[in-house]
Amino acid sequence: RPILNAKERELCVVSALAAMGRERQLISHLRGAVHVGAFEAEIVAALQSIAHTAAHAKLPDAMRIWNETRNRS
């Protein structure tokens, strides 16, 4: 844990959950990323990081989840 700060950890988790299509956990960690100070551009970049992986098909859902989560806050 000392290698990454809380924001960096949340952004990594956001990317991983988006790639796995884990909607409920993704929502929680998107909120967590905002709570620890992640900027919208950083969150979008974390989500878009899956665009060139085998999980690229999950990106539209991940972006939808982010937009819904952001709009609820």
C-alpha positions in Angstrom: 0.0 0.0 0.0 2.7 2.6 0.5 3.6 2.6 -3.2 0.3 4.0 -4.4 -1.7 6.7 -2.7 -5.5 6.4 -2.3 -6.3 8.2 -5.5 -4.0 6.0 -7.5 -5.3 2.9 -6.0 -8.9 3.8 -6.7 -8.1 4.7 -10.3 -6.5 1.3 -10.8 -9.4 -0.5 -9.2 -11.8 1.5 -11.4 -10.0 0.4 -14.5 -9.9 -3.3 -13.4 -13.6 -3.3 -12.5 -14.5 -1.7 -15.8 -12.6 -4.3 -17.6 -14.4 -7.1 -15.7 -17.8 -5.5 -16.1 -18.5 -5.4 -12.4 -21.1 -2.7 -12.3 -22.0 -2.5 -8.6 -18.4 -2.4 -7.5 -17.5 0.0 -10.2 -20.1 2.5 -9.0 -18.7 2.2 -5.5 -15.1 2.8 -6.6 -16.1 5.6 -9.0 -17.6 7.4 -5.9 -14.5 6.4 -3.9 -12.2 7.9 -6.6 -14.1 11.2 -6.5 -14.0 11.1 -2.7 -10.2 10.8 -2.6 -9.8 13.7 -5.1 -9.7 12.2 -8.5 -10.6 14.7 -11.2 -13.1 13.8 -13.9 -10.4 13.6 -16.6 -8.4 11.1 -14.5 -11.5 8.9 -14.0 -12.3 9.0 -17.7 -8.7 8.2 -18.5 -8.8 5.2 -16.1 -11.9 4.0 -17.8 -10.5 4.5 -21.3 -7.4 2.6 -20.4 -9.3 -0.6 -21.2 -10.0 0.5 -24.8 -7.0 -1.3 -26.2 -7.4 -4.5 -24.3 -9.5 -7.6 -24.6 -12.1 -5.8 -22.5 -12.6 -3.0 -25.0 -16.2 -4.0 -25.5 -16.9 -3.1 -21.8 -15.9 0.6 -22.3 -19.3 1.9 -23.5 -21.0 0.3 -20.4 -18.2 1.7 -18.1 -18.7 5.2 -19.5 -22.5 4.9 -19.1 -22.0 3.9 -15.5 -19.6 6.8 -14.9 -22.1 9.3 -16.4 -25.0 7.9 -14.3 -22.8 7.9 -11.2 -21.5 11.4 -11.8 -25.0 12.8 -12.5 -26.4 11.3 -9.2 -23.7 13.1 -7.1 
